[in-house]
Amino acid sequence: MKIKFGILVKLFTWYLLACLIFYATILLLFANIKSLGGITENIVNRNYLISTSSKMMIDALWSMAENQKKFELMQEEGYRKYFEDGLKQYETGLFNILWLSASNSGDNPWDVLYREFEAQFGSGKTESAYVHSSPPWLKDEVISQWADQIQKARAANEQQIEEMVRSLNVRGRRADEYGIVGVLASLVIGLLGIIGFSFGMIRPLRELRRGIKSLSSSGLTAPIRIHSNDEFGDLAGAFNDMAARLTQEERMRSDFISMLSHEIRTPLTSIRESVNLICEEVMGGINERQRRFLLIASRELERITILLNHLMQISRLEAGVVEIHPRRIALSQFVEGALSRLAPAAEAKDISIRSDTTREISEFFCDPENLQQVLLNLIGNAIKFSPGGSEVLVSVRQGESAKAPFLVFAVTDKGPGIPDSEQTLVFNKYYRASGVREEVDGVGLGLSISKYIVEAHGGEIRLLSKPGEGSTFSFTLPVHGED
């Protein structure tokens, strides 16, 4: 069974992945910052104080040595007091350093100094030694030895500070790298997610739009491709099912209309011939009233015959049965032939027809019988929908193309025009504009038949219309062909 990943699951997965990367980066940065804080705290609160205290101890030692010599030379009590102050300062610095380094395991130079100091002055602080009449003088070699030991311990502490600062820099750079990598990874995941979701949405929507446009323009469409296994895939599948059902129903309807037209045509021909024979008084004489009604019946029969012919023709065109056999024909003869056939209908409505044909091309290739039906349909519609006293313009001009010359046939009227919302539907079968359905006869097959014929010639039929300003129906046709 194929697992289905819906849009909500994909969005949640992408969001969860982005959140995991983001919070992992934050946690990593927090850990590095905490580590940097610990190193900085050690440098500031321990090593820096050890360095300061050790410097204070060295200064105290040299002060003690200097005041001891001055006391020995001058025997002034003040120098002894200075010696004792230096000794207290030395002791305070030593105890501060011992307290700061108490967490360090193992022996260290500060413990050695403390033991030597304790051996020299006794355990604990030397408050009792300071009040003796004779001060606890130190030998010069002891002061030098202690100073050297403090200097070495201080150098080791400075080296430790340098190593910690170096580690601090390394961890800082590492934190920067982790942050940059995390941000870049989040951006890449976000960008890939946006691109993936956009492409995953646009591609099926584009296929669906193509199918809808094909369905609205021709009434039929090929199945659209299903690219995903989510709601868009379900939508594409539902559209394919709908299109297949519409195609099947359209085929059944066309077959039914074709069969019905064929079955009705034979008895209708018999009825029409019988009416004509009666009108011609072959069966005996008739009066004027009978003749008038028979003529009305004959016209209605003719109208039904034309309708059946159109239905059968559209069925043959859809099935591809009708073939186009182009041949060379004079352009002026083609246009004038259509105008002469429709001149009575135009005169009945007091509509003038004006032609404007190009002089650059005198002949072109087409199937005259089929293509003239297109021109007759367009001119007939223009006459049908134009108001009395107006003009219909039939123009033919040469199209501008670098590949090959072509002709553009256009029929312009001054009728009511066609709304924008209905212009894409006028070439569909059985479609009639909403404003004329109750006013003008017809079943909406003329433009659909014309579209099939023009496309069979390798051309394209178009419409340009504005409500209240009339319409222009045009079709293109290649000039050159095969004899």
ABEGO torsion letter per residue (X at the ends): XBBBBBAAAAAAAAAAAAAAAAAAAAAAAAAAAAAAAAAAAAAAAAAAAAAAAAAAAAAAAAAAAAAAAAAAAAGBAAAAAAAAAAAAAAAAAAAAAAAAAAABBEBBAAAAAAAAAAAAAEBEBAAAAAABABBBBBBAAAAAAAAAAAAAAAAAAAAAAAAAAAAAAAAAAAAAAAAAAAAAAAAAAAAAAAAAAAAAAAAAAAAAAAAAAAAAAAGBBBBBBBABABAAAAAAAAAAAAAAAAAAAAAAAAAAAAAAAAAAAAAAAAAAAAAAAAAAGAAEBBBAAAAAAAAAAAAAAAAAAAAAAAAAAAAAAAAGABBBBBBBBBAAAAAAAAAAAAAAAAAAAGBBBBBBBBAABABBBBBAAAAAAAAAAAAAAAAAABBBGBBBBBBBBBBBBAABBBBBBBBBBABAEBBAAAAAAAABBGBBBAAAAAABBEAGAAAAAAAAAAAAAGBBBBBBBBBGAEBBBBBBBBABBBX
